[in-house]
Amino acid sequence: MADAPTTTRQIQSLVTEAGTVRVHLAEVALQPPGEDEVVVRVEATPINPSDLGLLFAVADLSTLRPVGTPDRPALEADIPPGLRASVAARVGQSLPVGNEGAGTVVAAGAGAAAQALLGRTVALLGGSMYAEHRTAPVSMCLPLPDGTAARDGASCFVNPLTALGMVETMRLEGHTALVHTAAASNLGQMLNRICLADGVELVNIVRRPEQAALLRSQGARHVVDTSAEDWKQALTAALTGTGATVAFDAIGGGRQAGHILAAMEAAANARSGPAGYNRYGSTVHKQVYIYGGLDRGPTEFNRSFGMAWGIGGWLLTNFLNRVGPEAAARLRRRVVDELHTTFASRYTAEVSLTGVFDPAAVAEYTKQATGTKCLIVPVA
C-alpha cells in the first residue's frame, strides 16, 4: 500500500455572522494513523437528510449562489432572519460534513487490528466523510465481505441501523407493532422488509397514491395514504387491527404526530369496547418519536388522546448508546449479512466531490423525494 497523503480535500459548512451558510471545499491536514487507526480512501458516501441539515443548515435554498472558483468551489445561501437563532451556536465554525461512507484502507497504524484492515473495503460511521480520505479508529470501521463494492456498503449505517433501531425500541418499550411516516423512503422500504421478515405489524403512512402502490408491491400489508379523504378513518382502522402504539415520524412539523396519537386513542377505545371507557382516556400508553425534520415548522396537536401519551425525539446515536456495544454489534452483523437484500440501497445519481457544488445537482439531491438518493464519489 502507498503511503497515505498528508492533506485531503473535504467539504465543510460554515454559518457566517452575516446570516448566510457557506458550503466550500477545503484542503485540510490529514492526520497520520495512530496505533489503532487507519486511513480510508473514501470511494462512496451518500447524501442523507441528516447530512443536508448540516450541509445547508436552515438556509433558504432559493437564494443559493456560487461564490467560489473552479479550483475551490463554494456555494452560499441566506438564512431567514427568524431562523438564525437556531444555528447561532454554529457561527464561525467550518464543520466537516458526511455521516457515513465506504472505501479502501490505504494506511494503517502498527496495531494488529489496524494492520488486519490494510487493503480491505470498509464502511464507516463517524462524520467528515465528504472527503477524499478519512483517518478513523478501527472501532469505527465495519469490514465488508470480500468483493463488496464501496457503493454497496456506503449506506449500511444510518438507514439500516435506524430501521433496526425502531424495531428494537418497539420491543424494548413493550409495544408490539409500530407506525412509520414518510414510509416510501429508502429507510421506509428497509423497515417494511425488516417487519415482514420478523413478523412485526407495520402501519406505513405515505402522502401519494404511487407511494402506497410501491409499498404494496413490496408486500406491505397496512398502507395509509394521507391524500385520500378518509385517511384518518383508514389510519384508525389499521391501528385497531394491528394494535400499534408507537410511531416514528420523519416529518416533525405540522399536525401529523397529533393525528397519529388521536388515531391510536380511538383504536385503543375500539379494542377495549364500552366497558373500557375512562373519562381520562384510555390507559394504553401511546408514543410518537420524531426522528426527522421534513417539515421544519412547529409541531402542532390538540390533546384529544387522553393522558397516557408521549412525544419525544429519537436519534440513532442515542439509541446505540442506550442498547450498548453488544446489541449494536449484533445489529451491525445483521446489516452485513443482509447487505444485498434487506438493506440494499439504490442510487439515482452520482456526483463527484466538486459536483456537489453544481446548482443543478443541488436542486436534485435536496428534493428528498421517494426513489431519489444521491451518492458522492470522492475518489473513483
N, C-alpha and C positions, 0 to 999 in steps of 0.2 A: 504494500500500500504506500502511496505517495504521502509525503508529509502534509499535514493539514495547513491550509493557508492561515495567515496571521490576521487577515481582515476579511470581512464579508459584507455584502450589501443586504440591507434589512429595511423593510417598510415600517415606518413609525407614524404615529398620530400625535399631533400637538394642538391643544386648545390654547388660544392666544388671549392676551389681556384685551385685545380689540374685539373680542366676541366672535372669533372665527375658529374653525378647525382646519388645520393644515396637515394633509397627508403627504408624506415625502419619502423618497428613497435615500437612505443614509448609508454611508460607509462607516462601519464600526469595527473596533478591535475584536478579534475572535480569541477567546481565552483558550490556551492550550489545555488538554485534558489532564485532570488530576488522576490519582491512582485508580479511583473507581468511576472514572468518567470516560466518555467517548465523544468524538466529533462526527456528526452525521451530515452527509451531503444531502440536503433536502431536495427530493425529487417530485414530491406531490404534497399539496396542502389545501384543504377545502376552504371555501368561504361559507361559514355557518352564520346564522342570525346573531349568535353571540359575538362573532368576530366583527360583524357590521356595527354593532353597538359601540365597540371600542374604536373601530376604524373611523367612523364619521360622527361619533358622539350623537348629539341630538340636533345636528345641523339640518338646515333646510336645503335639500339637495337640488332644488330648482335654482339655487344660487351658485351651484358648483362651477368652478372656473379653473383652467390650467394656469399655474403660476411659476412652473419650473422651467428647466431646459431639457433638451433631448437626453443629455447625459445624467441629469439629476431631475427627473420628472417630479412634479408636485401638483397637488390639487388643493383648492381652498373653497370653503363654503361658509356662509353666515349662520350663526346660531341665533334663533329668535330671542329677543330680549327676555321674554318671560321664561325661557328655559335655561338661561345662562347660570343661574344659581345652582342648578342640578349638577353642573360639571365644574363648579368653581374650584374644587379640590384638584382638578387636573391642570389648571392654568400653569403654563410654563414648563410642563413635563412632556418630553418626547417619549411616548410609550410604544414599545415594540408590539406588533400585532400577530395574531395567528395562534389559535389554541392547540391545534394538532396537525399531524402530518406524518410522512414516512420518507425514508431514504436509506442510503447505504452508509455504514460505519467506515470512515476512511482513516481514522486515527483513534488510538485507544491508550489509556493510562496503563501503568505497569501491573495493576491488579489482575488476578486471574479472571474475574467475571468480566472485566472490560476487554481483556485480550480475547476472550471467547466470542465476543461480538464482532471482532475485526472482520470486515468483508461481508457481514450479514446485512440483510434488509430488515430494518426495524421500524416500528411505529412509535410515535412519541406524543405525549400529552404534557404540556407544561409551558405553553406560551412561546412567543418570539419565533414562530415557525414560518412567517412570511420573510424568509431569508434564504440565502444560498447555502449557508452552513449553520449548524447549531451545536454548541457544546452542551452536553447533558449528562446527568448522573445515570449510571447503569440502571438504577431502580426506576427511572422514568421510561426506560426502553422496553418495548414489547417485541421480542424476536418473532418474525413472521415465518411461516413454513417455507422451506426451500422452494424456489420457483415462483413465489408470490411477487407480483409486481408492486412497486411502491404505490401506484394509484389505487390498487385493490385494498391496501392497508391504511390509506391516508385518513379515512373516516371511521376508523374502528374504535374510537374512544367516545367522542361526545354523544353522537346519536345512539349508538348501541348501548353504552352504559347508562344513558339517560332512560332509554326504553326499559332496560332490565331493572333499573333503579325504581321506576314507577311500580313495576310488579312486585319488587321486593318490599317497597314501602307499604303497598296494599296489604301484603301478608304480615309485615311486622306490626301494623296497627290494627289488625283484626278484621279488616274488610275482606270481602270475598269476590268482588267484581269492581270494575273501575270504568271511568268515563275519560275520554280524551278529546280535546278540541283541536281544530286545525289538523284533523286526523288523516288527511290525504297527503300530508308532507312525507318526506323521506323517513323521518323519525316515526310518523304515524303508521306508515306501512310496515316498518320494522316491528312496532308494538303489536300490530294486528297479527303478524306472523308468530311472534312470541306467544301471544294469548291463544291462538289456535293450537299451537304445538303443546302448550302447557295446560290446556283445558280451562282457561280463565275467561269468564264472560267479560266482553269489552263493548262499551257503547261508544261508537265513533260519531263525533259531531263535525259536519262539514258545512260549507257555505254555498255549494253549487251542485246541480244535478250530475254533472260529469264527474265530480269528485266522488259522489255517492256511488256512481256506476263503477268507477275504478276500484273502490274498496270492495264492493260486492263481487266484482270479477276475481278478486283475490281471496274470496271466501269469507269476508266479514259478514257476521250474522245480524248485527244491530247497527244501522247507519241512520242518522238523523240529519236531514238537510234543512238548514235554517232559512233557506229561501222559499220553502213551502209554507203555505198559510197555516197549516195545522202542526207546525214543527214542535210547539210546546206540548201539545197533546201526545205527539209521537214520542217525544223525549220521556214524558211521564210513563207512557206505556212500556218503553224499553227499560226504564228503571224499575218499574213494578215487576217486570218479568225477570230481570237479572239480579235485583237486589243490590245494585251498585250504590255505594255510599261514599266513595272517594273519587274525586275528579282532578285531572291535571290540565290546566288551562294555559295554552300558549299565547292567548290574546292579551290578557291582562286588563286593559282598559275597557270601558263600556259596561254593559249590563249582563254580559254572558254568565259570569260567576254567580250573580244573584238568581238568574233564571234557572241555573242548574240546581242550586240549593232549594229553590222553591219546588222544582220538579221532584227532587229527592224527598222532600217533606210530603208532597202529595202521594208519591209512591209508597212511602212508609205507612201513611194512613190507609191507603188502599189495601196494603198487605195485612194490616192489623185488623181492619174492619171496624164497625161501630163500637165494639167492646173496647177498642184501644184508644178511644177519644180522651184527650187531655187538653185542658184549656191553655196549657203552656206549650202545646205542640207535642209532637212525638218525642219519645225518649231515645230514638235512634240517632246516634251521632253522625252528622253529615259534614264532610270536609272537602274543600276546594283548595288545591295548591296551585298558585300562579308561578309558572316557571319561564314564561316568555313575555315579550312586550310588542307583539304585532300592532296593538293599539296602545299608544303611549299616553292616552288620555286618562282621566280619573276612573277608578273602579267604582261603579255605582250599583247599589242594590237597595231594595225595600225589604225590611225584616218581616217577611211573610212565611218564615220557615221554622217557627218555634224557637227554643232556647238551646237546643243541642246541635251546635254547628260551629264551624271554624273556617276562616280564610287565612291562608298563610303563604309564605314563599317557599319554593323548593329549588335547590341548587345542587348540581351534581357533586361538586367538591364537598359540600356539607354532608351530603348523603354518604359519600365514600368514607369520610371521617367518622360518621356515625356507625357504620357497619363494621369498620375495622379492616386491617390488611388481609386477613384470611378470606373474608367474604368478597372483598374487592378482587383478590386473585382468582377466586372461583368464577366470578363474573367475566373477568378478562379471558380465562381459559375457554369459556363458552363462546365468547366472541371469536376467538381464533379458530375454534373447531367448526364454527358455522359462518365463517367469513364470506364464503361464496354463495351462501343460501340465505339464511335468516337475516344476516347483517350486510348483505351486498348493497353497495351504494352505486348509483348511476349518475353520470355527469352529462350535462347537455352542452357544456362549453369548457374550454381550457384557455387560460391566458398565461403569458409569461409574467415575470416579476414586474417588468416595465409595462406590460399590457394592462395591469391593474389600473393604471392611470389614464387609460383611454376612456374619454367620456361616454362613448358608445357602449363600451364594456361595462362601465359603472351602471348605466341605465339597465342593463340586463341582469347583472348579478345582485342588484339591490331590489329587484322585484319581489323576491321571496314568494314566488308563485309555485303552485303544485307542479311537480315534474321538472323544475329547473334547479340545477345545482352546478356551481362553477368550481373548477379545480385550478389552482395556481400551480404551474410547473416552473419552479425557480431555476433548476438545473436539469436540463434534459439528459 
